[in-house]
Amino acid sequence: MKFRIFRSAEDQTGAGSVDPTEAPRMGGQILPEIAPSKGAAAEPRVEDATPRSGSAVVDNPPVGPIKIAARDVSVFYEGKQALYDVSLDIPDKTVTALIGPSGCGKSTFLRTMNRMNDTIAGAKVTGRIAMDGEDINDRSIDPVLLRARVGMVFQRPNPFPKSIYENVAYGPKIHGLVSSKAEMDEVVEKALKRAGLWEEVADRLQSSAMGLSGGQQQRLVIARAIAVNPEVILMDEPCSALDPIATARIEELIDELRERFCIVIVTHSMAQAARVSQRTAFFHMGRLVETGDTEDIFQNPRERRTLDYITGRFG
Ligand SMILES: Nc1ncnc2c1ncn2[C@@H]1O[C@H](COP(=O)(O)OP(=O)(O)OP(=O)(O)O)[C@@H](O)[C@H]1O
């Protein structure tokens, strides 16, 4: 079976990512024709699902150094469980895509990796998340410093209403990473270059960031994250507010950045997951269903639910 791996950023839906002329298969077996899911409505809702007892076994771990190891991570909002016992290894210098239908817990899991859930009243996280072996929820860890090490890019570009230069300089300044104006100029230029924005803004660094296009603003936000030398960059649907050309530019950038950073991206577009990631984790109803190399997940998923989702039968 071949999945069409879209090279154009125009396809933002997953439904078209399957060649309908070829039979889908699972676990290496050709499956009989599968009727469009009738069972979806009968599936239990998250709050009805029986929580599995925690198991620290990591499904299909990646080869190579692990940057973040999540073990039995659960998240509750006002006592209502949204994530159940997720154990996942995130490799370094790799793009890991988190996919799954709306409300399955992708963003919730993403936020556990830089303790952004701490900022949500009533949210509680259990389990263990280690970065380079160190528990990020340990009392000794300052969440502000953690968020510099684990940067985050959101759906909508959120530059500060300040100049382009100040947007990038802000992080290095508050974290005391530079000691002179010349050094700051260098840091700003380097970050903008790495984010692929330098040539477009070099002559207007003092102009407002709000005057940039959406795609440029998103690259500026990435430059702002990079400027503090993060180790991990979390991206929560970074292209969902962008047009296809700006999306393609961000995807190229993600591909370049993975040489230096561990990247985790939440995306609704299976075509995007297939284009940008090397590892994929599929979530459903608050649980991690399956994880593996992206090619395997898309061409030969082991779980029926993964197959149904990537072939557009639900979600
Ligand atoms: N701040 C919050 N307060 C209460 N419940 C929340 C909060 N954030 C998320 N939830 C709930 O947790 C569950 C998982 O939500 P989450 O946003 O992580 O899913 P998602 O897979 O990222 O969804 P989407 O693709 O729609 O962004 C949902 O049932 C959602 O309603």
The ligand as an SDF file (V2000), in Angstrom:
LIG
                    3D

 31 33  0  0  0  0  0  0  0  0999 V2000
   -7.8670   24.2570   30.0020 N   0  0  0  0  0  0  0  0  0  0  0  0
   -8.6990   23.2170   29.9960 C   0  0  0  0  0  0  0  0  0  0  0  0
   -9.6720   23.0990   30.9090 N   0  0  0  0  0  0  0  0  0  0  0  0
  -10.5220   22.0350   30.9110 C   0  0  0  0  0  0  0  0  0  0  0  0
  -10.4710   21.0410   30.0070 N   0  0  0  0  0  0  0  0  0  0  0  0
   -9.5220   21.1170   29.0570 C   0  0  0  0  0  0  0  0  0  0  0  0
   -8.5880   22.2000   28.9860 C   0  0  0  0  0  0  0  0  0  0  0  0
   -7.7600   21.9830   27.9480 N   0  0  0  0  0  0  0  0  0  0  0  0
   -8.1640   20.8360   27.3770 C   0  0  0  0  0  0  0  0  0  0  0  0
   -9.2180   20.2990   28.0360 N   0  0  0  0  0  0  0  0  0  0  0  0
   -9.9070   19.0480   27.7260 C   0  0  0  0  0  0  0  0  0  0  0  0
   -8.9550   18.0170   27.6480 O   0  0  0  0  0  0  0  0  0  0  0  0
   -9.2240   17.1560   26.5570 C   0  0  0  0  0  0  0  0  0  0  0  0
   -8.0160   17.1430   25.6220 C   0  0  0  0  0  0  0  0  0  0  0  0
   -7.8930   18.4440   25.0390 O   0  0  0  0  0  0  0  0  0  0  0  0
   -6.6650   18.8440   24.1250 P   0  0  0  0  0  0  0  0  0  0  0  0
   -6.8170   20.2920   23.7960 O   0  0  0  0  0  0  0  0  0  0  0  0
   -5.4110   18.4110   24.7570 O   0  0  0  0  0  0  0  0  0  0  0  0
   -6.9320   17.9450   22.8480 O   0  0  0  0  0  0  0  0  0  0  0  0
   -6.3210   18.0780   21.3880 P   0  0  0  0  0  0  0  0  0  0  0  0
   -6.1420   16.6990   20.8880 O   0  0  0  0  0  0  0  0  0  0  0  0
   -5.1230   18.9500   21.3940 O   0  0  0  0  0  0  0  0  0  0  0  0
   -7.5270   18.8030   20.6420 O   0  0  0  0  0  0  0  0  0  0  0  0
   -7.5190   19.7560   19.3570 P   0  0  0  0  0  0  0  0  0  0  0  0
   -6.9400   18.9460   18.2470 O   0  0  0  0  0  0  0  0  0  0  0  0
   -8.9670   20.0570   19.1480 O   0  0  0  0  0  0  0  0  0  0  0  0
   -6.6950   20.9570   19.7010 O   0  0  0  0  0  0  0  0  0  0  0  0
  -10.4870   17.6710   25.9050 C   0  0  0  0  0  0  0  0  0  0  0  0
  -11.5790   16.9390   26.4150 O   0  0  0  0  0  0  0  0  0  0  0  0
  -10.5450   19.1160   26.3390 C   0  0  0  0  0  0  0  0  0  0  0  0
  -11.8640   19.5860   26.4020 O   0  0  0  0  0  0  0  0  0  0  0  0
  1  2  1  0
  2  3  1  0
  2  7  2  0
  3  4  2  0
  4  5  1  0
  5  6  2  0
  6  7  1  0
  6 10  1  0
  7  8  1  0
  8  9  2  0
  9 10  1  0
 10 11  1  0
 11 12  1  0
 11 30  1  0
 12 13  1  0
 13 14  1  0
 13 28  1  0
 14 15  1  0
 15 16  1  0
 16 17  2  0
 16 18  1  0
 16 19  1  0
 19 20  1  0
 20 21  2  0
 20 22  1  0
 20 23  1  0
 23 24  1  0
 24 25  2  0
 24 26  1  0
 24 27  1  0
 28 29  1  0
 28 30  1  0
 30 31  1  0
M  END
$$$$
